[in-house]
């Protein structure tokens, strides 16, 4: 019965196509999570959306067809410092070894309204994080922010897609949050 209840009505459609401005469909989903759950920011991966976002009513069932992720830290008071957020973004935009740079482009992080970053394309399948801003200002590296991370750690550490392990301290913090929310 809950799968048939309308969760929200999408007023505008968005393309799933990756462009220089990112993935509009994925951004729409990420912003819906931010608005519905009062996080300071949401960070996801470019593949969180499996198709275009269409206008109309979305139920739990249709939302499950649209998205391809688990929302980590959802129940566990997820807080990260600005420094940790910057490290997470650095990790998500950089690849190592034999990673697939075309696939990597499709997985660049999608951020919610209020969080922005700029990167330099190094033209060799790698990127350099230039800056990170929150609400238009440089990210305060010492401040704590509530952050929803959207994605599956095991998947994005896979050799084909990322091939760069998350720093162990951050991984330990994520797993601790995950385990405390069960």
C-alpha positions as CSV (number, residue, x, y, z in Angstrom):
1,X,0.0,0.0,0.0
2,X,2.8,2.5,0.8
3,X,4.4,1.9,-2.6
4,X,1.2,3.4,-4.1
5,X,1.1,6.5,-1.9
6,X,2.3,9.7,-3.7
7,X,5.5,10.8,-2.1
8,X,5.9,14.0,-4.2
9,X,4.8,15.6,-7.5
10,X,7.6,16.5,-9.9
11,X,6.7,19.8,-11.5
12,X,9.4,19.7,-14.2
13,X,11.2,17.0,-16.1
14,X,15.0,16.7,-16.3
15,X,17.3,14.9,-18.7
16,X,19.6,12.1,-17.5
17,X,22.2,13.2,-20.1
18,X,25.6,14.1,-18.7
19,X,26.6,17.6,-19.8
20,X,29.2,20.2,-18.8
21,X,26.8,21.3,-16.0
22,X,26.4,17.7,-14.7
23,X,23.4,15.4,-14.7
24,X,20.2,17.4,-14.2
25,X,18.1,14.4,-13.4
26,X,20.5,13.3,-10.6
27,X,20.7,16.9,-9.3
28,X,16.9,17.0,-9.1
29,X,16.8,13.8,-7.0
30,X,19.7,15.0,-4.8
31,X,17.9,18.3,-4.1
32,X,14.6,16.4,-3.4
33,X,16.5,14.5,-0.7
34,X,18.0,17.7,0.7
35,X,14.7,19.5,0.9
36,X,12.8,16.6,2.3
37,X,15.3,15.8,5.1
38,X,16.9,19.1,6.2
39,X,20.5,18.2,5.6
40,X,23.0,21.0,5.1
41,X,24.1,19.2,2.0
42,X,23.8,16.0,0.0
43,X,26.6,14.5,-2.0
44,X,25.8,11.7,-4.5
45,X,27.3,10.1,-7.6
46,X,26.4,10.8,-11.2
47,X,24.8,7.4,-11.6
48,X,22.2,7.9,-8.8
49,X,19.5,8.3,-11.5
50,X,18.8,5.5,-13.9
51,X,16.6,7.5,-16.3
52,X,15.2,10.9,-17.1
53,X,13.0,12.5,-14.4
54,X,9.6,13.0,-15.7
55,X,6.8,15.4,-14.6
56,X,4.1,13.9,-12.5
57,X,3.4,12.0,-9.3
58,X,6.1,9.7,-7.8
59,X,5.3,6.8,-5.5
60,X,7.8,4.7,-3.6
61,X,7.6,2.1,-6.4
62,X,8.3,4.7,-9.2
63,X,11.0,6.3,-7.2
64,X,12.8,2.9,-6.8
65,X,12.7,2.6,-10.6
66,X,14.3,6.0,-11.0
67,X,17.1,5.7,-8.5
68,X,20.0,3.2,-8.2
69,X,21.5,3.8,-4.7
70,X,21.4,3.4,-1.0
71,X,21.3,6.5,1.0
72,X,24.1,6.1,3.5
73,X,24.0,7.6,7.0
74,X,20.2,8.2,6.6
75,X,19.3,7.4,10.2
76,X,22.6,8.2,12.0
77,X,23.1,11.9,12.5
78,X,25.7,12.2,9.7
79,X,28.1,15.0,10.3
80,X,31.4,15.8,8.6
81,X,33.8,18.7,8.9
82,X,34.4,20.9,5.9
83,X,37.8,19.3,5.7
84,X,36.3,15.8,5.5
85,X,33.8,17.0,2.9
86,X,36.6,18.3,0.8
87,X,38.5,15.0,1.2
88,X,35.4,13.1,0.1
89,X,35.0,15.3,-3.0
90,X,38.8,14.9,-3.8
91,X,38.3,11.1,-3.5
92,X,35.3,11.1,-5.8
93,X,36.8,13.2,-8.6
94,X,40.2,11.5,-8.7
95,X,41.0,8.2,-10.1
96,X,44.1,6.0,-10.0
97,X,45.7,3.3,-12.0
98,X,43.6,1.7,-14.8
99,X,40.3,3.3,-13.9
100,X,37.9,3.9,-16.8
101,X,38.0,7.7,-17.4
102,X,34.8,7.7,-19.5
103,X,32.9,5.8,-16.8
104,X,34.5,8.1,-14.2
105,X,33.1,11.2,-16.0
106,X,29.6,9.7,-15.6
107,X,30.3,9.2,-11.9
108,X,31.4,12.7,-11.0
109,X,29.8,13.8,-7.8
110,X,26.4,15.5,-7.8
111,X,25.8,18.0,-5.0
112,X,22.7,19.6,-3.6
113,X,21.8,23.2,-3.8
114,X,24.1,25.3,-1.6
115,X,27.2,23.1,-2.2
116,X,29.3,23.7,-5.3
117,X,32.7,22.8,-6.4
118,X,34.8,23.4,-9.5
119,X,37.3,21.1,-11.1
120,X,39.9,21.2,-13.8
121,X,39.8,18.5,-16.4
122,X,43.5,17.5,-16.7
123,X,42.7,16.0,-20.2
124,X,44.1,12.6,-19.1
125,X,41.0,11.1,-17.4
126,X,41.9,12.8,-14.1
127,X,40.5,16.0,-12.5
128,X,41.8,18.5,-10.0
129,X,39.5,19.9,-7.3
130,X,39.9,23.7,-7.4
131,X,37.4,24.9,-4.8
132,X,34.5,23.9,-2.7
133,X,31.8,26.4,-1.6
134,X,28.8,26.3,0.7
135,X,26.1,28.9,0.3
136,X,28.4,30.8,-2.0
137,X,31.3,31.1,0.5
138,X,34.5,29.0,0.8
139,X,33.8,25.9,2.7
140,X,34.7,26.3,6.4
141,X,37.1,23.4,6.9
142,X,36.6,23.3,10.7
143,X,32.8,23.6,10.8
144,X,30.5,20.5,11.2
145,X,27.9,20.0,8.5
146,X,25.0,17.5,8.3
147,X,25.7,15.5,5.1
148,X,23.8,12.8,3.4
149,X,26.1,10.7,1.2
150,X,24.3,8.8,-1.5
151,X,25.9,5.8,-3.1
152,X,27.5,2.5,-2.3
153,X,31.0,2.5,-1.1
154,X,31.9,-1.0,-2.3
155,X,30.6,-0.1,-5.8
156,X,32.5,3.2,-6.2
157,X,35.7,1.7,-4.9
158,X,35.5,-0.9,-7.7
159,X,38.6,-1.0,-10.0
160,X,36.6,-0.3,-13.1
161,X,34.9,2.8,-11.8
162,X,37.1,4.5,-9.3
163,X,40.1,2.4,-8.2
164,X,41.0,4.7,-5.4
165,X,40.2,3.7,-1.8
166,X,38.7,6.2,0.5
167,X,41.0,7.3,3.3
168,X,40.8,4.8,6.0
169,X,39.8,7.3,8.7
170,X,36.8,8.5,6.7
171,X,35.8,4.9,5.7
172,X,35.9,3.9,9.4
173,X,33.7,6.9,10.3
174,X,31.2,6.0,7.5
175,X,31.0,2.3,8.6
176,X,30.6,3.4,12.3
177,X,27.7,5.7,11.2
178,X,26.2,2.9,9.1
179,X,26.4,0.4,12.0
180,X,24.9,2.8,14.5
181,X,21.9,3.4,12.3
182,X,20.9,-0.3,12.2
